[in-house]
Each structure stands twice: as C-alpha cells, then as structure tokens.
Amino acid sequence: EAAEAEAAEAEAAEGGAEAEKTDASEVPEGKADEEGAAAASAGPEAESEAPGEASGGTDGEGEEEKAAEPGEDGTSAEEGGDAQAAVLPPALTPEAAATVLQEWGHVEDGFVAACEAALVKLRDLKHRTLQRSAATRSEFVALLRTPDRRPEIVAAAQCRFNAMPTALRFEEEGKAELHATVEEMQQKIWAASDEKRVMAEQMLTGFAEDGWLAQHALRLVLAILQLSQAEAHRYVRTCTVLRLYTSLRAGGPIDLKLPELSPPKLPEAVELAVPPIDFGGRKEGVAEVKGRGKDGVFGTLSDSLASVIAAYSEPVAVPATQLTEESSDEERLVAEWTGTLATAVEGERCKLRRRQAALAHYGCGVLEELRSHAEKLQDELDKMLGDLVSKETAALSALATLMREAAEAGDELPHALTLDGEAVVVDESLLLLPPPPPPAPPPVEEATDSLRFNVSQLAALGGQLKKAASGHLIRATTLSALLEQLAAGSFDAAAPPLPAMWRPLPPSAFSRLASLFAAGEPPLVAWPALVASLAPVARPTAAVVSEALGHAARVLREDAAEKAAVEAAEAAEATATATAAAATVTAAVTVATAAAAT
C-alpha cells in the first residue's frame, strides 16, 4: 500500500514533467475510456486484467511517449516546416518556478495524507475483523465448556444402581431393573447434551444473521472510496498545476476548461452475508453467499468506482485556434502550450482511470478476503461443535457399557463414575460403598499342658466347686470325691476336665491333695485358695515387687507435695484478704476520727 502511494507520487511528477516535452498531439479517447470503464465494472473478475492495467499500464503513457517531442528551438515536429518562424518560450523566473513547485508540493502532501488516512482505516478494519473472530471463538468455546447436569445424572444413576440388594442382582428381574436404570441415565444425558447443542447452534445462527458482516463491508467500501476520491482530487489539482506551468511558459493565460472534482456515489448500505448452517437438514453442495451478485457488495463497489470513471470519461475540449501567417509569435506560443496542456491532462485522465480500475481489483480482493474469513470461522466453529458431540456420545457409550457389564456380572459400582467432558473418569480414591469388614480373627487356641490346668479346665473346676461348696468353704471329703468323679470321666471328651497326668491318679492321691488345703475339724478347704494355687500364674520376683513399691511411694509423695502446695496457696490468699480488710478498717477509722475532729 505504501509502495502504491509512492508510485502515485512518482507518476504524478512524471506527468508534470511530460507536460514540458509533449506537443499538442492527443491521445485516442475511445481506447482509454473503454479500458477504465471495463476494469472498474469487472468486480471480482478484475484479476483477469492484463498486468499493465493494475500496475499503471502503458496504454495512456505509451501514447504520451509517442507524442512528438519539441525541437531544440521550442517547435514541435508538426511545425517543423515553420521552425524558423517559431519563437523560444520564455524561461521561468525563480519566483515563478518556486510558485509552481510550492503548488505541486501541496498536491503531493494532500494526496499522501489522504492515502495514509484511508490505508490506516483499512488496517484498523482488518484488525477489527480479527478481534471479532477472536471474541466469537472465545464466546463459543465458553458455551461449549459450560458445566451441565451430566455429573449429577450419573451420580444419581450410580446410587440407584448400588442400592439394589445383592441377592436380587442375580435374578432376571433385578438385572432388567439395572439395565432400565442405565437406559434412563442415557436418555437424561442425551437430553442435557441436546440442550447445549441447540444453544450452540442458535449462537452460530446468530453470528451469521446479526448483520455485522454487511456493516463491516460497508466500512471497507467507504475506505476504498476514500482512496478513489484521493486519486480524483490528485487528478484535478494536478491539472491545475499543469495549467499554471503552461501559462507561465506561454507568457499568458491559457483558455482551457479543466475537469472539476466530482463526488463519488456513496452507498448507504451493502449486502454481504454468509448463509447460516441448516442444522435441521444439511444438504450437499455449497450454499449461495449473499453479496456476490449485482446487488451485492461487489457490485456496489464496482458501481461506485464506475461512477468516478464516468465523471471523467470525456477528454478536455481544446478550443479551435486557426493560425495564419499574420498570427503573432505570442499567439503561436499560446496555441502550442495549449496543445501541450491538453496532452498532459489527457495523460493524467488515463492514469486516473487505470488507478480506479486497480482500486476496483484491490477492493474486491479485500471484500472477498472478509467473506472467506467469515465463512471459514463458521465452518471451524461448526466442526468444533460436531467433534464435541461425537466425543461426548462415545464417552456416554463407554459409561453405559461399563454399567451394563457390572449389571450382568451382579457386581456393584464401588468407585465414583464421572463424565468429564469427553472422557469417563473412574475415581478410585472415592468409595461410594463401605469397604468389606475385615476377616474374623482365628479362635484362640490355648496351649495344653499334661500337668497344669488350662483356663477352661480351671474355670469348669471353679464352677463345680462353687456349686458343691457352702460359701467359700467345702469339706475335704467332698473335694476328694469331686476330683475322683472328674478323673473317672471319658477320655474321649473334646475338653477333658482334668490335665492328662491327673486322670490316672488313684482316689488316695486326691485325698492327700484335699488334706494339704484342709484345716479345722471337720476338715474344710477354702476352694478359692485351691483354684488360685492351681492357676498357671507366675509369681513375681523380688525385683518386680520392689519396683512396684517404689513407684507407689513416688506417687504418694507427689500427691502429698501437690496437696501441700494447694494448702499454702490457699493460706496466702486468705492472709492477703485479711490484710486488705484490716487496711480498709484502718482507713475508715482514720476518716471517722478526722470527721470527729472537724
């Protein structure tokens, strides 16, 4: 774009310089008019133009170069026969040259500033297009990532699945109910996914029908027409500078009607839209894009630029001047420079028409880029939605398969199941069912001894002695008879009442045992002492007894010290209270005495 502006400046300067060289020969009008009008109305098909058309071509300029160059004495080739009668044009004074240069500088600065403003606006509009695309994509992605009801639906279905009793899981009715639970979960999840899908489709349709694309295309068209108007303004002002130059060289004013600035045809609205996607019934083929026809934005731009070309379709009219032999040198010089001015103005007109055609080509390309960008964005968002729906459907299918396999196997679902977007997550760290109870400890098996009583034997013996005794005493004879009875029992019992070495003993052995614990007349036995002596309890050693007594003594000393500390604290508090009370009484007596003295 900057290169185009610089090229425009160079061509304008070249046109001014050629005005000094060319004579009154004219450029053919019909060919330049046909080329400019056809290129401006071509619209998107302007790409098929010849390379010379878009880059400043050679038609008009070539014809300018073919014009006869003036001779060394200031005469043209057509007036070669009258070379001796021609006069040299007056040279420009420094003041006149400075004036012409200053006017040309104004034209150049105005053209560059107008082009820069238009190009800045075009770049800003392109940046806004990218911003719009980014905002649209972000809004659409945020909608697709919005949390829905699927996790709650899965959690409720899993609770119902695990609530079925284990016995019922292996029956056909129970399995059918579990499969029905899975089917109901699928239906609810599909409904939740359809809600989000419909919202996304409505958002896509809203993007396509909100009219932003047509409004943005109108701004682009106006910016391109601003470039077109800058070219037209440059053309008109360049012609003015050329007339000033030729008038100074001719030594007098040149009566030639120059073109006037004509405002372009500005559109109030344009039509450009990407058709929304038909989600209800997708059809094969490409939908027609609004804005491509004659009434669309491309036709509007072409018509506006064609109106600019039509405003300058006629070449400048050169007044008919008949020179005779009696014509003065001044008249001949004015006629010569009038033709030179007409040739230069016609060259500038051809240049303007070629540049308008190039602007039509450039503008249609910009609008086509905008339309293509909007269409690609819509296709991208539609594909994003389709991929999400496909992945969510696959995740739901995997979850349903997992639950159906558990239903057929009669198993529960101990771990939390979650549909996390496009995947099924089995959270093994979260148990939905209580863990199974630990196995029961093995029964305690007491080691048996052939001589000593074990716990169960001693407990049974104590129970029988308690029944046979009167209080805590039992006759020695009764004790001996009871032991004889237990020894005579079956040796095949699961829990023998006496140790193995006690069962073969004779009755006299049991009588001697009873006499060892008997006392008094008749001999009585304290049966609790007997049971305690038969218990397999290890007797404490002297060290153990000494340690226990020492620990008891320390506890008693600590208790006594703590009690003494508490009593001392209470006594100190009581003394402080009494002292405070005495001080109060003394103060009261002092006050009373002072009062009495008063």
Buried (B, 14 or more C-beta within 10 A) or exposed (E): BEEBBEEBBEBBBBBBEBBBBBBBBBBEBEEBBEBBBBBBBBBBEBEEBEEBBBEBBBBBBEBBEEBBEBBEEBBBEEBEEEBEEBBEBEEBEEEBEEBBEEBBEEBBEBBBEBBBBBBEBBEEBBEEBEEBBEEBBEEBEEBBEEEBBBBEBBEBBBEBBBEBEEEEBEEEEBBEBBBEBBEBBBEBBBEBBEEBBEEBBEBBBEBBEEEBBBEBBBBBBBBBBBBBBBBBBBBBBBBEBBBBBBBBBBBEEBEBEBBEEBEBBEBEEBBBBBBBBEBEEEEEEEEEBBBBEEEBBBBBBBBBBBBBBBBBBEBBEBEEBEEEEEBEEEBBBBBBBBBBBBBBBBBBBBBBBBBBBBBBBBBBEBBBEBBEBBBEBBEEBBEBBEEBBEEBBEBBEEBBEBBBEBBEEBEBBBBBBBBEBEEBBEEEEEEBEEEEEEEEEEEEEEEEEEEBBBEEBBEBBBEBBBEBBEEEEBBBBBBBBBBBEBBEEEEEEEEBBBBEEBBEBEEEBBBEBBBEBBEEEEBBBBBBEBBEEBEEEEEEEEEEEEEEEEEEEEEEEEEEEEEEEEEEEEEEEEEEEEEEEEEEEEEEEEEEEEEEEE
